[in-house]
């Protein structure tokens, strides 16, 4: 090897050490950067040079900058973030619901209902006294206001969820756009090269981590370095392209998450978005529905009993509370419900129904609470459909109903909104059972008091037991969601610790590397200096 070859070896040592120092310095600088993966300069031996007596090495080179990264572990962390995103938002929302029913801080429905029935007892004790009758009306109005406030709080929470769904979808779209942009940069940098754009990959991994908290997805990396992100069966990121998700308001007021009119929200089981959708449905179908059912039953049973009694004016057959009405939702392009009424309050069982069309002329009335068909018939435009004390009329709009069309029917939805006192004076309170025994007859008032402790068929128990079950359900939902969140958080913390052991920056290790590569750099410089001295000797011969 000529003496100039020693120069090349020294130069290679300096260059390799300098690159290794740069990599180490970058690791130290990013010790607190979220999502940063430690890098490592991989040293390699260049092809040796052949001389007469064998082969002599030509120094050292940096073959590549390696990103310390465990794909399997990162995929596990990504999925765990999806689980945690769902659990966190559900714990937060169910905690808000639990607070609505916290009667230790504010008087709630249970206390107001107790006061209402106690007021009936006072009327029974003094059936001809104006003060007790006035107090009954006041207690009824207080119960009405508390029920409306409770329903309003739950509906406000649900409206907040809808706003959060829209905001989350917008964030998902923004992240999808950013990930597609990084895909483009990575593909361009890595095209025709054996090297990876490590820092850009770290940035993309961080964005995917943020996305994982919002929506359930899987990823596939292609041969060019781009990733495809698949969520709800849709490629929301496909290389350099991304797709925009939208929200759409359903007929019942809920939101659907769609791509090109295809509902993908129902396919999601992880991530914040799925938690929001599931929480909305759960609050609506359990806590809010049963709250409305409690009040609807109170209205029904009170009115039925009140109709049997007589007021101080000698009249009978009057309702104490405003009547229940029927709420409906049309899921049809060709027909709609033109009227829906309660025809027989005694037959009303406070269930919810769907009128389902098996073909354009045949329908089934499906009880969603009992999971059974309660009536069938042949559809006639404008004809009445009767079932369980309800009469519904469906008429043509732009055509006939199509196979698969359905119409939702419920006596519960407007129960609290229409909750009101129907009587206009204290004399109309029907405390008596026999008009001949007025004004001292209290037997109908005693029957009203008995309602509170009696088992109500529609509720499967007493008012107190049923409402306590509603409160208990809200608490159980909150505790279960909180426990789930804590569990998922602990799992994620453990996975992050494992990731840190592989991809995290250890300052002690990096400090040792600084010294090591500094010594290597100094040794390379000494080698060049020594070679220069030898060359000077040769020149001066």
Backbone torsions as a table, in degrees:
resi	resn	phi	psi	omega
1	UNK	NA	130.1	176.9
2	UNK	-66.0	158.6	-177.3
3	UNK	-62.4	-25.6	178.1
4	UNK	-66.6	-23.0	177.4
5	UNK	-63.2	-30.8	177.8
6	UNK	-67.1	-35.4	173.4
7	UNK	-56.4	-45.8	-178.6
8	UNK	-63.2	-39.6	179.2
9	UNK	-64.6	-44.9	177.9
10	UNK	-62.4	-40.2	178.9
11	UNK	-63.2	-41.6	-179.6
12	UNK	-64.4	-36.4	178.6
13	UNK	-64.8	-41.1	179.4
14	UNK	-65.9	-46.4	-178.3
15	UNK	-64.4	-44.8	179.8
16	UNK	-63.8	-41.9	179.8
17	UNK	-67.0	-37.3	179.5
18	UNK	-64.3	-43.9	178.2
19	UNK	-62.8	-42.6	179.2
20	UNK	-63.2	-37.7	176.6
21	UNK	-66.2	-39.9	177.7
22	UNK	-61.8	-44.2	179.5
23	UNK	-63.0	-43.5	179.3
24	UNK	-63.8	-42.8	178.9
25	UNK	-62.5	-39.7	178.5
26	UNK	-65.1	-38.6	176.1
27	UNK	-60.5	-45.0	-179.3
28	UNK	-64.4	-41.1	-178.9
29	UNK	-64.0	-29.1	-176.2
30	UNK	-105.2	23.4	-177.7
31	UNK	-59.4	-29.9	-179.0
32	UNK	-108.1	9.9	-179.2
33	UNK	-79.0	120.3	179.3
34	UNK	-60.7	134.5	176.0
35	UNK	81.5	-1.6	-178.9
36	UNK	-74.0	135.7	175.9
37	UNK	-107.5	133.5	-179.0
38	UNK	-60.7	140.5	179.2
39	UNK	-109.1	157.6	-177.4
40	UNK	-143.5	129.5	175.9
41	UNK	-79.2	118.5	-179.3
42	UNK	-91.3	114.1	-179.1
43	UNK	-85.7	143.0	-176.6
44	UNK	-138.6	158.8	178.9
45	UNK	-96.4	123.2	176.3
46	UNK	-66.7	166.3	177.7
47	UNK	-61.0	122.5	-177.3
48	UNK	-66.0	161.4	-179.7
49	UNK	-100.6	135.3	-179.0
50	UNK	-84.8	130.7	172.7
51	UNK	-121.9	179.2	-174.8
52	UNK	-58.4	-35.1	-176.0
53	UNK	-99.8	7.1	178.3
54	UNK	146.9	-147.5	-177.5
55	UNK	-117.8	140.1	178.6
56	UNK	-122.0	134.6	-179.9
57	UNK	-63.9	156.9	-177.4
58	UNK	-116.5	25.9	175.8
59	UNK	101.8	-143.3	-174.2
60	UNK	-140.5	157.5	175.7
61	UNK	-146.9	159.3	173.9
62	UNK	-93.2	110.1	-176.5
63	UNK	-74.1	-34.0	179.2
64	UNK	-168.7	165.0	172.4
65	UNK	-102.1	112.9	-175.3
66	UNK	-90.4	134.1	175.5
67	UNK	-94.9	118.0	-178.9
68	UNK	-77.5	103.7	-165.7
69	UNK	-150.1	129.8	177.5
70	UNK	-109.6	103.5	-175.0
71	UNK	-60.7	-41.4	-178.6
72	UNK	-62.3	-44.7	-180.0
73	UNK	-66.2	-41.0	179.5
74	UNK	-62.8	-37.9	177.1
75	UNK	-65.3	-38.1	176.2
76	UNK	-63.3	-43.4	179.1
77	UNK	-63.6	-40.6	179.6
78	UNK	-60.2	-45.0	179.8
79	UNK	-67.5	-38.3	179.9
80	UNK	-65.5	-35.8	175.6
81	UNK	-62.9	-34.5	177.3
82	UNK	-65.4	-45.0	177.2
83	UNK	-61.3	-43.5	-177.7
84	UNK	-67.7	-38.1	178.9
85	UNK	-59.6	-41.7	177.8
86	UNK	-67.5	-47.4	-176.4
87	UNK	-63.8	-38.2	-177.1
88	UNK	-65.1	-47.9	-177.4
89	UNK	-69.5	-34.8	179.0
90	UNK	-68.4	-38.3	177.1
91	UNK	-63.1	-40.4	-179.7
92	UNK	-66.5	-45.3	-176.8
93	UNK	-69.8	-42.4	-179.4
94	UNK	-69.3	-27.5	174.3
95	UNK	-65.3	-38.6	177.1
96	UNK	-64.5	-40.4	178.9
97	UNK	-64.5	-43.7	179.0
98	UNK	-59.2	-37.9	-178.8
99	UNK	-66.2	-31.1	178.2
100	UNK	-60.3	-35.0	-177.0
101	UNK	-97.9	15.1	-179.4
102	UNK	-79.7	93.7	-176.5
103	UNK	-83.0	-3.1	176.1
104	UNK	-75.0	-26.2	179.9
105	UNK	-95.5	-39.9	-178.3
106	UNK	-132.4	141.0	176.2
107	UNK	-58.1	131.0	-176.6
108	UNK	-117.5	-162.8	-175.0
109	UNK	-64.6	-39.0	-178.0
110	UNK	-59.4	-49.1	-179.8
111	UNK	-65.8	-41.0	-179.3
112	UNK	-67.1	-35.3	178.1
113	UNK	-68.8	-39.4	175.3
114	UNK	-59.0	-45.1	179.7
115	UNK	-63.0	-39.1	-179.6
116	UNK	-62.8	-48.0	-179.5
117	UNK	-72.2	-30.9	174.0
118	UNK	-63.7	-34.3	178.1
119	UNK	-66.4	-35.5	174.5
120	UNK	-64.3	-37.6	178.0
121	UNK	-63.4	-39.5	178.8
122	UNK	-66.0	-36.5	175.8
123	UNK	-65.9	-39.3	177.8
124	UNK	-63.3	-36.6	179.4
125	UNK	-71.7	-29.4	-178.2
126	UNK	-137.6	69.8	-170.4
127	UNK	-64.2	-20.3	-177.8
128	UNK	-104.3	7.5	-177.0
129	UNK	-92.3	131.1	-178.9
130	UNK	-67.5	-39.0	-175.4
131	UNK	-60.4	-45.0	-179.1
132	UNK	-67.0	-37.4	178.8
133	UNK	-67.8	-39.7	177.1
134	UNK	-65.4	-40.0	178.7
135	UNK	-62.5	-38.2	178.2
136	UNK	-59.5	-45.5	180.0
137	UNK	-63.6	-41.0	178.8
138	UNK	-63.3	-42.9	179.5
139	UNK	-65.5	-37.2	177.2
140	UNK	-64.6	-42.3	179.2
141	UNK	-65.6	-36.5	176.9
142	UNK	-63.7	-44.8	177.5
143	UNK	-59.4	-42.1	178.8
144	UNK	-60.2	-46.3	-178.5
145	UNK	-64.9	-41.8	179.1
146	UNK	-64.3	-42.0	178.8
147	UNK	-62.4	-42.7	179.3
148	UNK	-65.3	-40.8	179.0
149	UNK	-64.2	-40.1	180.0
150	UNK	-65.6	-45.2	178.3
151	UNK	-63.1	-41.7	-178.9
152	UNK	-62.3	-39.0	179.1
153	UNK	-63.7	-41.3	178.5
154	UNK	-67.8	-41.3	179.7
155	UNK	-67.6	-35.0	175.4
156	UNK	-62.8	-40.7	177.3
157	UNK	-61.9	-40.1	-179.7
158	UNK	-69.7	-36.7	175.5
159	UNK	-65.3	-38.2	176.8
160	UNK	-62.7	-38.1	177.3
161	UNK	-62.5	-43.1	179.5
162	UNK	-61.9	-41.2	177.0
163	UNK	-64.5	-38.8	179.3
164	UNK	-67.0	-35.8	177.1
165	UNK	-61.2	-46.4	179.5
166	UNK	-62.9	-44.1	179.5
167	UNK	-63.8	-41.1	179.3
168	UNK	-65.0	-41.1	178.0
169	UNK	-62.5	-40.1	177.6
170	UNK	-63.0	-41.5	177.7
171	UNK	-64.7	-39.2	177.4
172	UNK	-60.6	-43.7	179.4
173	UNK	-63.7	-41.0	178.9
174	UNK	-63.6	-44.3	179.7
175	UNK	-65.7	-39.1	178.3
176	UNK	-61.0	-40.3	178.4
177	UNK	-64.5	-43.6	179.9
178	UNK	-65.4	-40.8	179.5
179	UNK	-64.9	-40.8	177.1
180	UNK	-62.6	-38.5	177.5
181	UNK	-64.4	-40.8	176.8
182	UNK	-68.1	-36.6	174.3
183	UNK	-55.0	-44.8	-179.2
184	UNK	-61.6	-45.2	179.9
185	UNK	-64.0	-43.3	-178.6
186	UNK	-64.2	-43.4	-180.0
187	UNK	-62.6	-42.0	-179.1
188	UNK	-66.4	-41.9	-177.6
189	UNK	-70.0	-40.0	-174.1
190	UNK	-87.3	-7.1	-178.8
191	UNK	-61.5	125.6	178.3
192	UNK	70.3	13.4	-177.4
193	UNK	-123.4	154.6	175.6
194	UNK	-93.1	-1.8	-177.7
195	UNK	-96.7	157.4	177.7
196	UNK	-108.4	147.4	175.8
197	UNK	-82.8	79.8	-168.8
198	UNK	-61.5	-46.9	-177.1
199	UNK	-66.5	-36.5	176.8
200	UNK	-67.4	-35.5	176.4
201	UNK	-65.3	-37.4	176.1
202	UNK	-63.5	-42.4	179.0
203	UNK	-62.7	-41.3	179.2
204	UNK	-65.1	-39.9	179.4
205	UNK	-63.4	-37.4	177.6
206	UNK	-64.7	-42.5	177.9
207	UNK	-65.0	-39.7	177.1
208	UNK	-63.2	-36.9	176.2
209	UNK	-63.4	-41.1	176.5
210	UNK	-64.5	-40.8	179.3
211	UNK	-65.1	-36.1	-178.3
212	UNK	-62.1	-30.0	178.0
213	UNK	-70.6	-20.2	-174.4
214	UNK	-98.7	-36.2	-171.7
215	UNK	-150.5	148.5	176.3
216	UNK	-75.6	132.3	177.7
217	UNK	-157.7	165.8	170.1
218	UNK	-125.7	158.2	-179.0
219	UNK	-125.6	149.6	173.6
220	UNK	-133.1	125.9	178.1
221	UNK	-97.4	130.6	-179.5
222	UNK	-87.9	179.2	-176.4
223	UNK	-70.1	-13.2	-177.4
224	UNK	-98.5	-0.7	178.1
225	UNK	99.5	-7.3	178.0
226	UNK	-82.9	152.6	177.2
227	UNK	-113.3	143.7	171.9
228	UNK	-102.7	128.3	180.0
229	UNK	-107.7	119.4	-175.6
230	UNK	-112.4	118.5	-180.0
231	UNK	-131.1	124.9	178.8
232	UNK	60.0	31.3	179.8
233	UNK	81.2	6.2	-178.6
234	UNK	-120.3	134.3	175.4
235	UNK	-77.3	89.7	-177.6
236	UNK	-73.0	-21.8	169.7
237	UNK	-132.1	127.8	179.6
238	UNK	-134.9	89.1	-176.5
239	UNK	66.9	-120.1	-178.0
240	UNK	-88.3	-1.6	-177.8
241	UNK	-108.2	153.4	175.8
242	UNK	-139.1	158.9	-178.8
243	UNK	-119.3	144.9	-176.3
244	UNK	-96.9	126.0	174.5
245	UNK	-87.6	153.6	179.6
246	UNK	-132.3	165.4	173.3
247	UNK	-114.2	147.9	-178.6
248	UNK	-137.3	135.0	179.9
249	UNK	-82.1	125.5	178.9
250	UNK	-80.3	170.5	-178.8
251	UNK	-61.3	-30.1	-178.8
252	UNK	-88.8	4.5	177.4
253	UNK	95.9	-12.3	177.8
254	UNK	-75.4	170.3	-179.7
255	UNK	-110.2	143.4	171.4
256	UNK	-113.1	144.9	174.8
257	UNK	-100.8	122.9	-170.4
258	UNK	-132.2	157.0	165.3
259	UNK	-130.8	119.6	-177.3
260	UNK	51.8	48.0	178.8
261	UNK	65.7	10.6	176.6
262	UNK	-100.7	121.3	-178.0
263	UNK	-74.6	115.6	178.3
264	UNK	-108.5	-13.0	-177.5
265	UNK	-61.6	-36.1	-178.4
266	UNK	-70.2	-11.9	-178.8
267	UNK	-92.6	-5.2	-174.1
268	UNK	-92.4	137.8	179.4
269	UNK	-125.7	-3.4	-179.5
270	UNK	-138.1	164.0	178.7
271	UNK	90.9	160.8	-178.0
272	UNK	-56.9	-41.6	-176.6
273	UNK	-61.0	-44.7	179.6
274	UNK	-65.9	-35.6	177.2
275	UNK	-63.8	-39.9	178.1
276	UNK	-64.4	-45.1	-179.4
277	UNK	-64.5	-45.3	-179.2
278	UNK	-65.2	-39.8	-179.9
279	UNK	-65.3	-42.1	178.1
280	UNK	-58.2	-49.0	-178.7
281	UNK	-64.4	-40.1	-177.4
282	UNK	-68.2	-44.2	179.0
283	UNK	-63.5	-42.5	-177.9
284	UNK	-67.6	-41.0	-172.2
285	UNK	-89.0	-13.1	-179.4
286	UNK	-118.9	-75.3	-172.4
287	UNK	-62.7	-52.6	-176.5
288	UNK	-67.9	-41.4	179.7
289	UNK	-61.8	-45.3	-178.0
290	UNK	-71.6	-30.7	173.1
291	UNK	-62.4	-46.7	178.7
292	UNK	-64.4	-35.8	-179.9
293	UNK	-66.0	-37.4	177.1
294	UNK	-58.6	-48.5	-178.0
295	UNK	-70.9	-40.0	179.1
296	UNK	-60.4	-41.6	178.2
297	UNK	-66.0	-39.8	178.1
298	UNK	-61.8	-42.8	178.4
299	UNK	-63.0	-47.8	-177.8
300	UNK	-60.7	-53.8	-174.7
301	UNK	-68.3	-38.4	178.3
302	UNK	-63.4	-45.8	-178.2
303	UNK	-66.1	-41.6	178.7
304	UNK	-61.2	-42.4	179.7
305	UNK	-72.1	-38.8	-177.8
306	UNK	-65.6	-34.7	179.7
307	UNK	-62.0	-26.1	-176.8
308	UNK	-81.9	-15.8	-176.2
309	UNK	-96.8	179.4	-178.5
310	UNK	-126.0	138.7	175.5
311	UNK	-83.3	175.4	178.0
312	UNK	-63.8	-20.2	177.8
313	UNK	-83.6	-0.7	177.2
314	UNK	84.6	1.7	-179.6
315	UNK	-91.5	156.5	-178.5
316	UNK	-138.4	177.4	176.3
317	UNK	78.1	15.6	-178.7
318	UNK	-97.0	149.6	173.6
319	UNK	-84.0	143.8	174.3
320	UNK	-83.3	-44.6	177.3
321	UNK	-103.2	160.0	173.7
322	UNK	-60.0	147.5	-173.6
323	UNK	-68.1	151.3	171.3
324	UNK	-71.1	153.2	172.6
325	UNK	-131.7	174.0	-175.7
326	UNK	-104.5	130.4	175.1
327	UNK	-105.6	139.4	-178.3
328	UNK	-138.1	154.3	176.1
329	UNK	-132.0	128.4	-179.9
330	UNK	-93.0	129.7	172.2
331	UNK	-118.8	63.8	-177.4
332	UNK	-153.1	144.3	176.3
333	UNK	-94.1	-16.0	-173.7
334	UNK	-108.4	-13.6	-176.9
335	UNK	-147.7	165.3	178.8
336	UNK	-151.6	160.1	176.5
337	UNK	-78.6	122.4	179.9
338	UNK	-95.6	-21.8	174.6
339	UNK	-157.7	147.7	177.2
340	UNK	-149.4	120.1	-172.8
341	UNK	-139.2	157.6	171.8
342	UNK	-90.2	120.1	-177.7
343	UNK	-98.7	-26.3	-179.3
344	UNK	-146.3	104.4	-176.2
345	UNK	-64.5	-28.6	-178.9
346	UNK	-68.9	-27.0	179.8
347	UNK	-89.2	-13.0	-178.0
348	UNK	-68.9	126.0	-178.1
349	UNK	-111.1	10.6	175.9
350	UNK	60.0	32.5	172.9
351	UNK	-95.0	167.4	175.3
352	UNK	-110.4	150.0	-171.0
353	UNK	-135.5	161.0	167.7
354	UNK	-129.4	127.2	170.7
355	UNK	-90.0	110.6	-173.8
356	UNK	-108.4	132.6	178.6
357	UNK	-96.0	114.4	177.7
358	UNK	-80.5	-21.0	168.8
359	UNK	-157.6	174.8	-173.4
360	UNK	-60.2	-16.0	-177.2
361	UNK	-120.4	-1.9	-176.4
362	UNK	-123.3	133.7	-179.6
363	UNK	-128.6	158.9	171.3
364	UNK	-128.1	138.6	173.2
365	UNK	-98.0	113.4	-173.8
366	UNK	-106.2	123.2	177.6
367	UNK	-84.0	109.5	-176.1
368	UNK	-73.5	-20.7	178.8
369	UNK	-78.5	-43.4	-179.7
370	UNK	-94.2	-3.6	179.5
371	UNK	56.3	51.5	-177.2
372	UNK	-149.0	158.4	175.2
373	UNK	-89.4	124.1	-176.9
374	UNK	-106.0	-12.0	178.6
375	UNK	-162.7	151.1	174.3
376	UNK	-137.8	162.5	178.3
377	UNK	179.8	178.4	177.6
378	UNK	-102.1	128.8	-175.1
379	UNK	-76.0	130.6	171.6
380	UNK	-125.1	123.0	-178.4
381	UNK	-54.3	126.0	-179.5
382	UNK	83.1	-3.5	179.8
383	UNK	-81.2	153.5	-177.6
384	UNK	-84.5	139.0	174.0
385	UNK	-113.5	117.9	-175.3
386	UNK	-113.8	136.4	176.7
387	UNK	-165.5	138.8	172.0
388	UNK	45.6	44.5	176.7
389	UNK	77.6	13.2	-179.4
390	UNK	-122.2	141.5	174.2
391	UNK	-122.9	127.9	-178.6
392	UNK	-125.1	138.7	175.5
393	UNK	-119.3	123.8	177.9
394	UNK	-113.2	127.8	-179.1
395	UNK	-124.8	162.0	179.4
396	UNK	-71.6	144.4	171.2
397	UNK	-110.7	-71.5	-179.2
398	UNK	-116.6	7.2	-177.8
399	UNK	165.4	-168.8	180.0
400	UNK	-90.9	159.8	175.0
401	UNK	-59.9	147.6	179.0
402	UNK	-101.7	159.5	175.3
403	UNK	-58.5	129.6	-178.2
404	UNK	96.8	-11.5	176.1
405	UNK	-64.7	148.9	177.1
406	UNK	-146.4	157.7	-179.1
407	UNK	-133.7	124.6	-176.7
408	UNK	-91.0	134.3	-176.9
409	UNK	-129.6	131.0	176.8
410	UNK	-150.6	138.4	172.4
411	UNK	-90.6	3.9	-173.1
412	UNK	-95.9	-32.6	-167.9
413	UNK	-56.0	-43.0	-176.1
414	UNK	-100.1	10.2	-174.9
415	UNK	-59.4	-45.1	-178.2
416	UNK	-80.6	-36.7	178.6
417	UNK	-60.5	-36.4	-179.9
418	UNK	-95.2	7.7	-177.4
419	UNK	-66.3	117.8	-177.2
420	UNK	-158.7	163.7	174.4
421	UNK	-87.7	125.1	-174.7
422	UNK	-88.4	-28.1	-177.5
423	UNK	-75.3	151.6	-175.2
424	UNK	-107.3	-9.3	179.4
425	UNK	-151.0	162.3	-179.3
426	UNK	-66.0	-26.8	-179.6
427	UNK	-66.5	-20.2	-177.0
428	UNK	-84.3	-7.1	177.1
429	UNK	-67.1	118.8	-173.1
430	UNK	-88.7	80.9	179.9
431	UNK	-88.0	-19.6	-174.1
432	UNK	-94.5	153.0	176.3
433	UNK	-100.7	-25.8	-176.3
434	UNK	-130.8	121.3	-178.4
435	UNK	-64.1	-22.1	-179.5
436	UNK	-73.7	-18.7	-177.8
437	UNK	-97.3	5.7	178.7
438	UNK	-64.0	149.3	2.3
439	UNK	-94.6	1.8	-171.9
440	UNK	-90.3	-0.9	-178.3
441	UNK	-73.7	128.9	-178.4
442	UNK	-124.1	12.5	-170.3
443	UNK	-67.9	-36.0	177.5
444	UNK	-71.5	-32.8	175.4
445	UNK	-64.7	-38.5	177.2
446	UNK	-66.7	-36.7	175.0
447	UNK	-62.0	-36.2	178.3
448	UNK	-67.0	-40.4	177.7
449	UNK	-63.7	-38.3	-179.3
450	UNK	-63.0	-24.2	179.7
451	UNK	-58.6	-33.7	-173.4
452	UNK	-64.9	-39.2	-178.3
453	UNK	-96.3	-10.3	-177.6
454	UNK	-76.5	154.7	172.2
455	UNK	-76.1	122.7	179.5
456	UNK	-95.1	123.4	-175.3
457	UNK	-55.0	-43.8	-177.5
458	UNK	-64.7	-26.3	-176.1
459	UNK	-100.1	-17.6	-177.2
460	UNK	74.3	21.8	-179.1
461	UNK	170.0	-169.6	-179.5
462	UNK	-78.8	165.5	176.6
463	UNK	-59.4	-42.6	-178.1
464	UNK	-62.8	-45.2	-179.2
465	UNK	-66.0	-43.0	-177.1
466	UNK	-66.7	-45.0	-179.2
467	UNK	-67.4	-38.1	176.4
468	UNK	-60.9	-33.8	177.0
469	UNK	-66.8	-35.5	176.0
470	UNK	-62.8	-46.6	179.2
471	UNK	-63.6	-42.7	179.7
472	UNK	-63.4	-38.2	178.6
473	UNK	-61.8	-43.1	179.9
474	UNK	-63.5	-39.4	178.6
475	UNK	-68.6	-40.8	179.1
476	UNK	-63.8	-42.6	178.1
477	UNK	-60.1	-43.3	-178.2
478	UNK	-66.0	-46.1	-178.9
479	UNK	-65.3	-43.1	-179.9
480	UNK	-62.6	-41.2	179.8
481	UNK	-66.7	-39.1	178.5
482	UNK	-65.3	-43.8	178.0
483	UNK	-62.1	-40.9	178.9
484	UNK	-63.1	-43.1	179.4
485	UNK	-62.4	-45.4	179.8
486	UNK	-61.5	-41.0	179.4
487	UNK	-63.2	-48.0	-179.0
488	UNK	-65.0	-35.7	179.0
489	UNK	-65.6	-41.8	178.9
490	UNK	-63.5	-40.7	177.7
491	UNK	-62.4	-43.5	179.9
492	UNK	-64.8	-39.9	178.8
493	UNK	-60.7	-41.8	179.2
494	UNK	-64.8	-41.2	178.7
495	UNK	-65.8	-38.8	178.9
496	UNK	-65.6	-34.9	176.0
497	UNK	-64.1	-41.0	177.3
498	UNK	-64.8	-39.2	178.5
499	UNK	-64.5	-42.4	-179.8
500	UNK	-61.3	-33.9	179.7
501	UNK	-68.6	-20.9	-179.4
502	UNK	-102.4	-51.0	-171.1
503	UNK	-105.8	-11.0	-177.7
504	UNK	-76.5	158.5	-179.7
505	UNK	-90.7	124.7	175.0
506	UNK	-102.5	112.3	-174.7
507	UNK	-63.2	-34.7	178.0
508	UNK	-64.0	-43.2	179.4
509	UNK	-66.5	-41.4	-179.6
510	UNK	-67.7	-35.1	177.0
511	UNK	-63.5	-40.4	176.8
512	UNK	-63.8	-39.0	178.4
513	UNK	-65.6	-37.2	177.6
514	UNK	-58.1	-46.7	179.9
515	UNK	-64.1	-43.7	-177.7
516	UNK	-61.7	-47.7	-177.5
517	UNK	-74.6	-28.2	174.5
518	UNK	-63.1	-44.6	178.2
519	UNK	-62.1	-40.1	179.1
520	UNK	-64.3	-40.5	178.2
521	UNK	-62.7	-46.1	-179.6
522	UNK	-62.8	-38.9	179.4
523	UNK	-64.8	-40.2	177.9
524	UNK	-63.5	-39.8	178.9
525	UNK	-65.7	-40.3	176.9
526	UNK	-61.2	-40.0	-179.3
527	UNK	-61.9	-42.5	178.8
528	UNK	-65.6	-41.2	179.3
529	UNK	-62.6	-42.9	179.1
530	UNK	-64.2	-41.8	179.4
531	UNK	-63.6	-38.0	177.8
532	UNK	-62.5	-39.6	179.1
533	UNK	-66.8	-41.2	178.4
534	UNK	-64.1	-41.0	179.7
535	UNK	-64.1	-37.7	178.2
536	UNK	-64.9	-38.3	177.4
537	UNK	-61.3	-44.6	-179.3
538	UNK	-63.3	-42.3	-178.5
539	UNK	-64.0	-35.4	-176.7
540	UNK	-82.5	-3.2	178.6
541	UNK	-64.5	NA	NA
